[in-house]
Amino acid sequence: MTLIWKLLRRHISAGQLAGFFLANLLGMLTVLLSVQFYEDILPAFGGEDSFIKNTYIILSKRIAASSTLSGEAQTFSNADIEELSQQRFVRSVGRFTASQYQVYASLSMGGSQMGTSMFFESVPDEFVDVSWPPLREGEVPIILPRSYLALYNFGFAKSQSLPTLSEGVVSMIQLDLRLRGEGGAERQLKGRVVGFSTRLNTVLVPDAFIRESNESLAPSAVAEPTRVIVEVKNPADDAIATFVNDHGYELDDNSLDAGRTTYFLKVVAGIVMAVGLLISALSFYILMLSIFLLVQKNADKLQNLLLIGYSPARVSLPYQLLTIGLNVMVLLLAIGLLLWIRHLYLERLWQIFPSLSEGPLAPALLVGCGICIIVSFFNILAIRRKISRLAKARQ
């Protein structure tokens, strides 16, 4: 082995090997950085440390122009809900149930009475972010969107010179409710606001009350859901955006922003990784060109070694060890540079997201080792084939 190496190393070009080393290092580092940065930034969009805490989305069907003219509501069928429930990003699905009767609410204040027509909706209790109190005879607990109170305090109240109201004051107000259904059926109840929701933008009453009142006041009406609430496993899953767009659904808020951002992050990481792999492929070509030129320069010596009894595997071993050593050095240096660069950008990320946890290093290390093994394997294979051809040509 020592004798073979002394014979062959005389024509080794340090410049060519240095070119391969730097090109391979750049390609390897680019690939590892793209993988590691993706792993480190992903928790900011979809993990426990995510700044996107909402795990619920509200879906409705897009209203077509023909439906608007005909007055037909776009409802979710059982098949639609079953298909939605089977998606991998879905944890549970709840239906919105609307009141099928007329609701009129009035309030006595300062000797005068104010009233308005309104509506009720409900969802299964596990989807409500405010606890329901026990139902009392003749009283209906109501949950309002917190945005309604903000609109009143910062919009309507100021323009009409009315006093602003806190949540506690609103909860003390009692409403007179008149429910009117089919055939003149009517029910007089009291309503009381028991909380404010930031998740559901509707006038909520308990699900049990909606179902009982629909059966008693509108027994012939069919309460098909026009909206559904979905608890998702990860709001940053880009599969949510794909499913919603493919089925023509709409969301009540901008919950898809997380999925779109994650999808964009995946695309950017994929492009950067592809560039790194391209650089690695070019560096592989540079190394093979250098090895082939080296073999060609030493063709006579190699053929003489083969003639005196050295096997092709033994003659090619120095070149194989050289390429493996260079690839391992590239991998180790790339990992070292990765850790240093990662330390720099994590300090910046922690300034933006103080509770952000570090992503795992294992994926980047596995990718790096995989590239090193694959490149070394093809190096060994190409060198052995080249030496074997020299042996056949001599024969």
PyMOL commands that set and color helices and strands:
alter all, ss='L'
color gray80, all
select helices_A, chain A and resi 2-11+14-41+43-46+65-70+78-85+125-127+146-159+167-172+182-184+207-217+238-246+256-297+299-307+312-352+362-394
alter helices_A, ss='H'
color red, helices_A
select strands_A, chain A and resi 56-61+90-95+97-98+102-109+112-118+121-122+139-145+174-180+186-197+227-232+249-251
alter strands_A, ss='S'
color yellow, strands_A
deselect
rebuild
show_as cartoon
